[in-house]
Amino acid sequence: MKVLALNEWYNPVLQNLIYYFASFLGPNDFNWTGKRYYNKYFLPIHELEESSHLDPPAALTNLQNGHYDYVIYSDQTTYLYLSNHLIKKGTKRVMIDAYDWNIIPRWILENSEIYFKAQLKKDSNWIVKNKKDLKPKEINEGVKKNIFPFSLTPSFKVLNSSFSEKRNTVKNFDVFFSGSAWPQKRISLVSKIKSHPEINFFGGLYNRSDLKFNNVIPDSLRFSNMSHENFMMALSSSKINLNIEGNGKNCFRQFEILNLGEFLLTQEYENFFGIKEPVNKKHCVFFKEDGSDLIELIKYYLEHEDEREEIAKNGKKFFEENCHPRALVKYMLDIMDSKNE
């Protein structure tokens, strides 16, 4: 099976997958083109990635010549338009959709043989529409079979064992949450915790400059945006790490917490967690969407350290087996292989 990935979007999800595609398939069967986005939270590019990289003219020429069984997209850009005109019969198209919203772009879905979606609703009542569509379009069962749940995944550096080794083992805080003040639900839930002075809460809320909409934050909840590294250290310094839905129902935070082997208390929601669902009170703990049981659960797990630590240990194993980019690439390749028969 020969695969080409068009790496045209700055997002840790795709950056994390490139190395493992190259590792599983090798440079003879896997190529990627575009820029390998890098910042201080990503590990340096690996030689396996370097050896499988092609410049765009060579990659698109191979695509035009029918060299690949699959071409992988991750963004709605000119690449998608161009490659659709270059694809030969037999080359299947794969979309990795790691956007925050539930909407599935109709045009891309209709031009994809496989569609991986990170914010996929469990009830199959998926919203499929283009920007100009006045209302969602019905999709038939055949197209629905092409849609698969997917997982967000942290940046490379978070997955690096040397970073995990540096994390705190002393738990200085009872509960930690830091995030943007959107949606409004975050303000009400953090306020609820802060109203209990017996709970040693660390963190708060801030407004993001990249959002067109922001909320008024009470002074008692205001907190500065942390560097990624400080954020990770705060996660490892807390007995309970809270996840509250943001722009999307799933957040990178929940996977970062699991990867670090810390205790995750997260909201019930309507989306798939990822390629597999964690078991409540085994891999993490879910609180009700309205937060009515939040304080009760916090107090219970603060008092039951053994249970908390066992759940955190199981959560780490769950991440390794189902959320790590190595597991995601294997999941993708299994599906692609079944569609290639």
Long-range contacts (C-beta under 8 A, 24 or more apart in sequence): 1-25, 1-29, 1-69, 1-70, 1-333, 1-336, 1-337, 1-340, 2-29, 2-30, 2-67, 2-68, 2-69, 2-70, 3-29, 3-30, 3-31, 3-68, 3-69, 3-70, 3-71, 3-72, 3-336, 4-30, 4-31, 4-32, 4-33, 4-59, 4-62, 4-63, 4-67, 4-68, 4-70, 4-71, 4-72, 5-30, 5-31, 5-32, 5-33, 5-71, 5-72, 5-74, 6-32, 6-33, 6-34, 6-59, 6-71, 6-72, 6-73, 6-74, 6-79, 6-80, 6-83, 7-32, 7-33, 7-34, 7-35, 7-36, 7-37, 7-74, 8-34, 8-73, 8-74, 8-75, 8-77, 8-79, 9-74, 9-75, 9-77, 10-37, 11-37, 11-74, 11-98, 12-41, 12-42, 12-153, 12-154, 12-155, 12-156, 12-252, 13-74, 13-96, 13-98, 13-118, 13-152, 13-153, 14-74, 14-96, 14-98, 15-42, 15-155, 15-156, 16-153, 16-154, 16-155, 16-156, 16-159, 16-325, 17-96, 17-325, 17-328, 17-329, 17-332, 18-49, 19-46, 19-48, 19-49, 19-156, 19-325, 20-325, 20-326, 20-328, 20-329, 21-52, 21-329, 22-46, 22-48, 22-49, 22-51, 22-52, 23-48, 23-326, 24-329, 24-330, 24-333, 25-333, 26-52, 27-51, 27-52, 31-59, 31-62, 31-68, 32-59, 33-58, 33-59, 33-60, 34-79, 40-157, 41-155, 41-156, 41-157, 41-158, 41-228, 41-229, 42-155, 42-156, 42-157, 43-156, 43-157, 43-160, 60-86, 63-87, 63-88, 63-91, 64-88, 66-90, 66-91, 69-336, 69-340, 70-94, 70-114, 70-336, 70-340, 72-96, 73-108, 73-112, 74-98, 76-105, 76-108, 80-108, 80-111, 84-111, 92-336, 92-339, 92-340, 94-332, 94-336, 96-150, 97-150, 98-150, 98-152, 99-248, 100-246, 100-247, 100-248, 101-247, 101-248, 102-126, 102-127, 102-248, 102-249, 102-271, 103-127, 103-128, 103-129, 104-128, 104-147, 105-129, 105-130, 106-130, 106-133, 106-137, 109-139, 109-143, 109-146, 109-147, 110-143, 112-146, 113-146, 113-339, 114-146, 114-148, 114-335, 114-336, 114-339, 115-146, 115-147, 115-148, 116-148, 116-149, 116-150, 116-332, 117-147, 117-148, 117-149, 117-150, 118-149, 118-150, 118-151, 118-152, 118-248, 118-250, 118-274, 119-248, 119-249, 119-250, 119-271, 120-147, 120-148, 120-149, 120-150, 120-271, 120-272, 121-270, 121-271, 121-272, 122-270, 122-271, 122-272, 123-270, 148-275, 148-335, 149-272, 149-274, 149-275, 150-274, 150-275, 150-328, 151-250, 151-255, 151-273, 151-274, 151-275, 151-322, 151-323, 151-328, 152-250, 152-251, 152-252, 152-255, 152-274, 153-252, 153-255, 153-323, 153-324, 153-325, 153-328, 154-252, 154-255, 154-256, 154-259, 155-228, 157-228, 158-232, 158-256, 158-259, 158-260, 159-259, 159-324, 159-325, 163-232, 164-259, 164-260, 164-261, 167-232, 167-233, 167-235, 167-236, 167-260, 168-233, 168-236, 168-237, 169-236, 170-237, 171-237, 171-238, 171-239, 172-202, 172-237, 172-238, 173-200, 173-201, 173-202, 173-234, 173-237, 173-238, 173-239, 174-199, 174-200, 174-201, 174-238, 174-239, 174-240, 174-298, 174-302, 175-199, 175-200, 175-201, 175-202, 175-203, 175-238, 175-239, 175-240, 175-241, 175-242, 175-265, 175-298, 176-201, 176-202, 176-203, 176-234, 176-235, 176-237, 176-238, 176-240, 176-241, 176-242, 177-201, 177-203, 177-204, 177-241, 177-242, 177-243, 177-244, 178-203, 178-204, 178-205, 178-206, 178-223, 178-225, 178-226, 178-231, 178-234, 179-205, 179-206, 179-244, 179-246, 179-251, 179-253, 180-205, 180-206, 180-207, 180-208, 180-211, 180-246, 181-205, 181-206, 181-207, 181-214, 181-215, 181-217, 181-221, 182-207, 182-208, 182-211, 182-213, 182-214, 182-215, 182-246, 182-247, 183-245, 183-246, 184-215, 185-244, 185-245, 185-291, 186-244, 186-246, 187-215, 187-217, 187-218, 187-221, 188-291, 189-244, 189-291, 189-294, 190-221, 190-244, 191-218, 191-220, 191-221, 192-291, 192-294, 192-295, 193-242, 193-294, 193-295, 193-298, 194-220, 194-221, 196-295, 199-295, 199-298, 199-299, 199-302, 202-234, 202-237, 202-238, 203-234, 232-256, 232-260, 235-260, 235-262, 236-260, 236-262, 238-262, 239-263, 239-301, 239-302, 239-305, 239-308, 240-265, 240-298, 240-301, 240-302, 240-308, 241-265, 242-266, 243-267, 245-269, 250-274, 254-284, 255-319, 255-323, 257-315, 258-283, 258-284, 258-315, 258-316, 258-318, 258-319, 258-323, 259-316, 259-319, 259-323, 259-324, 260-316, 261-312, 261-313, 261-315, 261-316, 262-312, 262-315, 263-301, 263-308, 263-309, 263-311, 263-312, 263-315, 264-312, 264-315, 265-294, 265-297, 265-298, 265-301, 267-291, 274-322, 274-323, 275-322, 275-323, 275-327, 275-328, 275-331, 276-318, 276-321, 276-322, 278-315, 278-318, 281-311, 282-311, 282-314, 283-311, 283-314, 283-315, 283-317, 283-318, 284-311, 284-315, 285-311
